[in-house]
Amino acid sequence: MLYKKYLFTTHWKNKRKEAIQSWGNRCRFCFTDLNINIHHKRYRDRLDKSILFNEPTKYLIPLCSKCHGLWHKYHGKRIMGGGEWKKVRKWIKVGHTLDNAIRFCVFNPKEFFNGSKLKGYKY
């Protein structure tokens, strides 16, 4: 089944609702409760079989439409690990924009830029 068709199934609607409720009805990055989407951490299992219709709730992450869009803008279809939302919240707390927090949540900027500091970036 095509992914776009899957999103209209009763199964997906129930799974989406379950995922949102299990994470507290808020975006995992910015905590808004408006315009919540579900981000699939992955679409396939370790044997490369589709997990649609069989996704564990832990693979379904509620993100608002803004954060979801930013994730895909910067990371495409990269698999989201377990700690990205914690890093995003931490970086926002110390004064980074939501945009930069999502952009840089997957790596250590010092390592990425070979030890040189990213201009305007607070370490």
Secondary structure, 3 states (H helix, E strand, C coil): CCHHHHCCCHHHHHHHHHHHHHCCCCCCCCCCCCCEEEEECCCECCCCCECCCCCCHHHEEEEEHHHHHHHHHHHCCCCCCCCHHHHHHHHHHCCCCHHHHHHHCCCCHHHHCCCCCCCCCCC
